């Protein structure tokens, strides 16, 4: 499900990052050059439509204006421009270019690898007649991800065919013949071979599998589940699997996820929003059943319910708070929870407070959006760092944690000068900085994604809201968060 239009991602250029997007820039540049076919008066509206800066009409020829506008798009803004081209391009983009743009864009999400051997083996295990029993639905899926109509032919070739009363056969014609009219002519492996699925990018192949087992193609839930089981029998050996991520119209929805990430394990206890360091003991170590002892009741929050495959949303957190705190009014529970979470933020870090407030006001967030958990205990050690010495864990708490679909975990950190200086910000401290980046590496190896914000970026509420209006849509797209 796409993000709501209110995110307006075509109107904002994002922050700079260091990825190599030279291939994407070259291909997007080819498409943008087609804008030269528009009139001068239509160029700026077209630039706006693609999320590119306007250029005055008196700045030069149409080519000069197009080149100047595209030149001002930073590499970090290319994915946004690409999405705008794919969704609302003012110029015609053929299927070949469209698919190339999609492949480069989808690579941004670092899809899990699906080796050719696993692809071929799962294709051999599939029953094509079961998958293709609803012809039009099956063809729509193939048209979405593969070149079924061909690249087109030259005028001379077309003229020659017409003179001889012939029509150029396409892959779609072959599919209708060998899959629909003469079932058994092709196996699923034959179809995958002709589609080019064995050599396609990991993201395209994953999306194809997700579509193949969707309720739009397979109108029987039992068949969905058996097909998923068949496919997973071959994917899991390669460290991936189709995992249910939600439902659509009563049918389960599946997504390809990596099973190798630590973050794809289900959280058992989430300890967060603590006002002091919690005193924890196991009530049952066999069941991983913990309890907080000492201190005042409510000083530390423990979310001990199962986290859904769609991630932990505000709806889930509100329901838990209302049930455990015995609120009769849902609205009162939401307000009380917000104030309790806000209270847990350190007054010494106004940047954290600003980020938390901006998360709630920058976008039209709903109960379906991910819950932003503050002050989350990642590690807990009854001993102090001084007592533990060099064996101490690198980072005890995270500023903020988002538990996103398919077990993905995102950490948001706000860095003030205390992260890289000493003497109250007067002297650079390379040792502190080294500890911080080492802790980040540790988190990433454990399956967390870490995004850092500078305190100065968040100091003013308007700046914080503008930053999150730009950042959150990209984050939600990157981790495939449905709205």
C-alpha positions in Angstrom: 0.0 0.0 0.0 1.6 3.3 -1.0 2.1 6.1 1.5 -0.5 8.9 1.6 -0.2 11.8 -0.8 0.1 14.1 2.2 3.7 13.1 2.6 4.4 15.1 -0.6 7.8 13.5 -1.2 8.0 15.0 -4.7 8.2 18.5 -3.2 11.2 18.0 -0.9 14.9 17.2 -1.6 16.4 15.1 1.1 19.7 15.3 3.1 22.9 14.3 1.4 24.2 10.8 1.8 27.3 9.0 0.4 25.9 6.3 -1.8 27.1 5.9 -5.3 24.1 6.7 -7.5 26.0 7.3 -10.8 24.1 4.7 -12.7 20.8 6.1 -11.4 21.8 9.6 -12.3 22.7 8.6 -15.9 19.4 6.8 -16.4 17.2 9.4 -14.8 19.1 12.0 -16.9 18.0 10.2 -20.0 14.3 10.5 -18.9 14.6 14.1 -17.8 16.1 15.1 -21.1 12.7 14.2 -22.7 11.2 17.2 -21.0 12.8 19.3 -23.7 9.8 18.3 -25.9 7.6 20.4 -23.7 6.9 24.1 -24.1 8.8 26.7 -22.0 5.7 27.4 -20.0 5.1 23.8 -19.1 8.7 23.1 -17.9 8.5 24.5 -14.4 5.2 22.6 -13.6 6.9 19.5 -15.0 9.9 20.1 -12.8 7.6 20.5 -9.8 5.8 17.3 -10.7 9.1 15.5 -10.6 10.4 17.1 -7.4 13.0 19.2 -9.3 13.9 22.9 -8.7 12.3 25.5 -11.0 14.4 27.4 -13.5 13.3 30.9 -14.9 12.0 30.9 -18.5 14.6 33.5 -19.4 17.5 31.3 -18.2 18.1 29.9 -21.7 16.9 27.3 -24.1 14.7 24.4 -23.0 17.7 22.2 -23.0 19.6 24.6 -20.8 16.7 24.9 -18.3 16.3 21.1 -18.1 20.0 20.5 -17.6 20.2 23.2 -15.0 17.2 21.9 -13.0 18.5 18.4 -13.0 22.0 19.5 -12.1 20.6 21.0 -8.9 19.1 17.6 -7.8 21.6 16.1 -5.3 22.4 12.4 -5.5 20.3 11.9 -2.3 17.3 13.4 -4.1 17.5 11.0 -7.1 15.4 8.2 -5.5 12.5 10.8 -5.0 12.8 12.0 -8.6 12.8 8.4 -9.8 9.6 7.6 -7.8 7.9 10.7 -9.3 8.9 9.5 -12.8 7.4 6.1 -12.1 4.2 7.4 -10.5 3.3 10.6 -12.4 5.8 11.3 -15.2 4.8 14.2 -17.5 6.7 12.4 -20.3 6.1 8.9 -21.7 8.5 6.3 -20.3 8.6 2.9 -22.0 8.5 -0.4 -20.2 12.2 -1.1 -20.7 13.3 2.2 -19.1 10.6 1.8 -16.4 12.0 -1.6 -15.4 15.6 -0.3 -15.3 14.5 2.6 -13.1 12.7 0.3 -10.8 15.6 -2.1 -10.5 18.0 0.7 -9.5 15.5 2.2 -7.1 14.7 -1.1 -5.4 18.4 -1.7 -5.0 18.4 1.2 -2.5 16.5 -1.0 -0.1 19.3 -3.6 0.0 17.0 -6.6 -0.8 18.0 -10.1 0.6 20.0 -12.2 -1.9 18.1 -15.0 -3.7 20.7 -17.2 -5.5 20.0 -18.6 -9.0 20.1 -22.1 -7.7 17.4 -21.4 -5.1 15.3 -19.7 -7.8 15.6 -22.6 -10.2 14.9 -25.2 -7.6 11.8 -23.5 -6.3 10.5 -23.0 -9.9 10.9 -26.7 -10.5 8.8 -27.4 -7.4 5.9 -25.2 -8.4 2.7 -26.3 -10.1 2.2 -23.8 -12.9 -1.4 -24.8 -13.7 -2.3 -24.0 -10.1 -0.6 -20.6 -10.2 -2.1 -19.6 -13.6 -5.6 -20.9 -13.2 -7.0 -17.3 -13.2 -5.6 -16.2 -16.6 -6.2 -12.4 -16.5 -5.0 -12.0 -12.9 -1.9 -14.1 -13.7 -1.2 -12.0 -16.8 -1.5 -8.7 -14.9 1.1 -10.0 -12.5 3.5 -10.9 -15.3 2.9 -7.6 -17.1 3.8 -5.8 -13.8 7.2 -7.3 -13.4 8.3 -8.6 -16.8 8.6 -7.6 -20.5 5.8 -9.7 -22.0 5.1 -7.4 -25.0 8.6 -7.0 -26.3 10.8 -3.9 -26.8 9.1 -2.8 -29.9 10.3 -2.8 -33.5 11.5 -0.3 -36.1 9.1 1.4 -38.6 10.7 -0.6 -41.5 10.3 -3.9 -39.7 6.6 -3.1 -38.9 6.0 -2.0 -42.5 7.5 -5.3 -43.8 5.3 -7.3 -41.4 2.2 -5.5 -42.4 2.9 -5.9 -46.1 3.1 -9.7 -45.6 0.0 -9.8 -43.4 2.0 -10.9 -40.4 2.1 -9.8 -36.7 5.2 -10.0 -34.5 4.6 -12.7 -31.8 5.3 -11.6 -28.2 6.1 -13.5 -25.0 2.5 -12.9 -23.9 1.4 -14.8 -27.0 3.6 -17.7 -26.1 2.3 -17.7 -22.5 -1.3 -17.8 -23.7 -0.4 -20.7 -26.0 1.9 -22.8 -23.8 0.4 -22.1 -20.4 -3.3 -21.4 -20.9 -4.4 -23.1 -24.1 -2.0 -26.1 -23.9 -1.4 -26.6 -20.2 1.6 -28.8 -19.7 3.6 -27.4 -22.6 5.6 -25.3 -20.2 6.6 -26.0 -16.6 7.1 -23.2 -14.1 10.8 -23.5 -14.8 10.2 -22.9 -18.5 8.1 -19.8 -17.7 10.7 -18.4 -15.3 13.4 -18.9 -18.0 11.4 -17.1 -20.7 10.6 -14.3 -18.3 14.2 -13.8 -17.4 13.4 -14.4 -13.7 16.6 -16.4 -13.0 18.8 -13.5 -14.0 16.7 -10.6 -12.6 17.6 -8.5 -9.7 16.9 -9.8 -6.2 14.3 -7.1 -5.5 12.3 -7.8 -8.7 12.4 -11.5 -8.1 11.3 -11.1 -4.5 8.4 -8.8 -5.5 7.4 -11.3 -8.2 7.2 -14.1 -5.6 5.2 -11.9 -3.3 2.7 -11.2 -6.1 2.6 -14.9 -7.1 1.3 -15.9 -3.6 -0.9 -12.9 -3.2 -4.7 -13.0 -2.9 -4.9 -11.1 -6.2 -3.5 -14.2 -8.0 -4.4 -17.1 -5.8 -8.0 -16.9 -4.8 -7.7 -19.8 -2.3 -6.0 -19.2 1.1 -5.1 -22.9 1.4 -3.3 -22.7 -2.0 -1.6 -19.5 -0.9 -0.2 -21.3 2.2 0.9 -24.5 0.4 2.6 -22.4 -2.3 4.4 -20.3 0.3 5.5 -23.5 2.1 6.8 -24.9 -1.2 8.8 -21.8 -2.0 10.1 -21.4 1.5 11.5 -25.0 1.3 14.0 -23.6 -1.1 14.4 -20.0 0.0 15.2 -20.8 3.7 18.3 -22.7 2.7 19.5 -19.4 1.2 18.7 -17.3 4.3 15.3 -15.8 3.2 11.7 -16.7 3.4 8.2 -15.6 2.6 6.7 -14.4 5.9 3.1 -13.2 6.5 3.2 -9.4 7.0 -0.5 -8.6 7.1 -3.8 -9.2 5.4 -5.7 -7.6 2.5 -9.4 -8.3 2.0 -9.2 -11.3 4.3 -6.3 -12.9 2.4 -2.8 -13.1 4.0 -0.1 -10.9 2.5 3.5 -12.2 2.4 6.8 -10.5 2.1 10.3 -11.8 1.4 12.6 -11.2 4.4 16.0 -12.2 5.4 16.2 -14.9 8.2 19.8 -14.1 8.8 19.3 -10.8 10.6 19.2 -10.8 14.4 16.5 -8.2 14.1 14.1 -10.7 12.5 13.8 -12.5 15.8 10.6 -11.6 17.7 11.2 -9.3 20.7 10.4 -10.9 24.0 10.5 -8.0 26.4 10.8 -4.3 25.6 12.0 -2.3 28.5 11.6 1.4 27.8 10.8 4.9 29.1 12.5 4.3 32.4 13.0 7.2 34.7 15.9 5.5 36.5 18.0 2.4 35.8 15.6 -0.5 36.3 16.3 -3.3 38.9 15.4 -6.4 37.0 15.1 -10.0 38.1 13.9 -13.2 36.4 10.7 -14.5 37.8 11.2 -17.6 35.5 14.4 -17.9 33.6 13.0 -20.8 31.6 10.2 -18.7 30.3 12.2 -15.5 30.1 9.7 -14.0 32.4 11.1 -10.8 34.1 9.9 -8.4 36.6 11.0 -4.9 37.8 11.7 -4.7 41.5 12.4 -1.7 43.6 11.7 1.9 42.8 8.2 3.3 42.3 5.6 1.5 40.3 5.6 2.7 36.8 9.2 4.1 36.8 10.0 1.6 34.0 7.7 0.3 31.3 7.8 -3.2 30.0 5.9 -4.1 26.9 5.5 -7.9 27.1 2.9 -8.6 24.4 3.8 -10.3 21.1 5.0 -7.8 18.5 2.9 -8.2 15.3 4.5 -9.0 12.0 3.5 -5.6 10.8 5.6 -4.1 13.6 4.7 -2.3 16.8 2.2 0.5 16.0 0.7 3.2 18.1 -2.6 1.2 18.0 -0.9 -1.7 19.8 0.8 0.5 22.3 -2.4 2.5 23.1 -4.3 -0.8 23.5 -1.7 -2.1 25.9 -1.6 1.1 27.9 -5.4 1.3 28.1 -5.7 -2.4 29.3 -2.8 -2.3 31.8 -3.7 1.2 33.3 -7.5 0.5 33.3 -8.5 3.5 31.3 -12.2 3.5 30.2 -11.5 6.2 27.6 -9.2 5.4 24.6 -8.5 9.1 24.1 -7.5 9.5 27.8 -5.2 6.5 27.5 -3.5 8.0 24.4 -3.0 11.4 26.1 -1.7 9.8 29.3 0.7 7.5 27.4 2.1 10.5 25.4 2.8 12.4 28.6 4.4 9.4 30.3 6.7 8.8 27.3 7.6 12.5 27.2 8.4 12.5 30.9 11.0 9.8 30.3 13.1 12.0 28.0 16.2 13.5 29.7 15.9 17.3 30.2 19.6 17.5 29.5 18.8 16.5 25.8 16.4 19.0 24.3 17.1 17.5 20.9 15.5 14.2 22.0 12.5 16.0 23.3 12.2 18.0 20.1 12.5 14.9 17.9 9.8 13.1 20.0 7.4 16.0 19.7 8.1 16.5 16.0 7.4 12.8 15.3 3.9 13.4 16.4 3.3 16.8 14.7 5.4 16.7 11.5 3.2 14.3 9.6 -0.5 13.3 9.9 0.5 10.2 11.9 -2.2 7.7 12.6 -2.7 4.7 15.0 -1.3 2.5 12.2 2.1 4.3 12.1 5.1 2.8 14.0 5.3 3.6 17.7 8.3 5.7 18.7 9.7 4.1 21.8 12.0 6.4 23.9 14.9 5.4 26.2 14.9 1.7 25.3 17.2 -0.6 27.3 19.2 -2.6 24.8 21.5 -4.3 27.3 21.0 -4.6 31.1 23.8 -5.4 33.4 23.4 -5.3 37.2 26.9 -4.1 37.5 28.1 -0.6 36.6 30.4 0.1 33.7 33.1 0.9 36.3 32.6 -2.4 38.0 32.4 -4.4 34.8 35.5 -2.7 33.3 36.6 -3.6 29.7 33.8 -6.2 29.5 31.1 -3.6 29.8 28.6 -3.5 26.9 29.1 -0.6 24.6 25.7 0.9 24.8 23.0 0.3 27.4 20.2 2.4 26.1 18.9 3.7 22.7 17.4 7.1 22.4 14.5 5.8 20.3 13.5 2.5 18.8 11.1 1.7 16.0 9.9 -1.9 15.6 9.0 -2.1 11.9 7.4 -4.8 9.7 9.1 -8.2 9.2 11.2 -7.8 12.4 13.1 -4.8 11.2 14.5 -2.6 14.0 15.5 1.0 13.5 17.3 3.1 16.1 17.2 6.9 16.1 20.0 8.7 18.0 20.3 12.4 18.8 23.9 13.5 19.2 24.8 16.5 21.3 28.4 17.7 21.9 28.7 15.3 24.9 29.0 12.5 22.3 32.3 13.7 21.0 33.7 16.3 23.4 34.8 16.6 27.1 35.1 19.6 29.5 31.5 20.6 28.8 32.0 20.7 25.0 35.2 22.7 25.1 37.7 19.9 24.0 37.3 17.3 21.2 37.3 13.7 22.6 38.3 11.2 20.0 37.9 8.3 22.5 34.3 9.2 23.0 33.7 9.3 19.3 35.4 6.0 18.8 33.2 4.4 21.5 30.1 5.8 19.7 31.0 4.4 16.2 32.0 1.1 17.8 28.6 0.9 19.4 27.0 1.6 16.1 28.9 -1.2 14.5 27.8 -3.6 17.2 24.1 -2.6 16.7 24.3 -3.1 12.9 25.9 -6.5 13.3 23.0 -7.4 15.6 20.5 -6.4 12.9 19.6 -2.8 13.9 19.7 0.1 11.5 21.0 3.3 13.1 20.2 6.9 12.0 21.8 9.8 13.8 20.6 13.4 14.1 22.7 16.3 15.2 21.3 18.3 18.2 21.5 21.5 16.2 19.2 20.1 13.5 16.4 19.6 16.1 17.0 22.7 18.3 14.1 24.7 16.8 10.7 23.0 16.6 10.1 24.2 13.0 13.4 22.8 11.9 12.7 19.5 13.6 9.3 19.2 11.9 10.7 20.1 8.5 13.4 17.5 8.9 11.1 14.7 9.9 8.6 15.7 7.1 11.5 14.9 4.8 13.0 12.0 6.6 10.0 9.9 7.7 8.5 9.2 4.3 11.9 8.0 3.0 12.3 5.9 6.1 8.9 4.3 5.8 9.4 3.6 2.1 12.8 2.1 2.8 11.4 -0.3 5.3 8.1 -0.9 3.5 5.9 0.5 6.2 2.2 0.5 5.1 0.1 3.4 6.1 
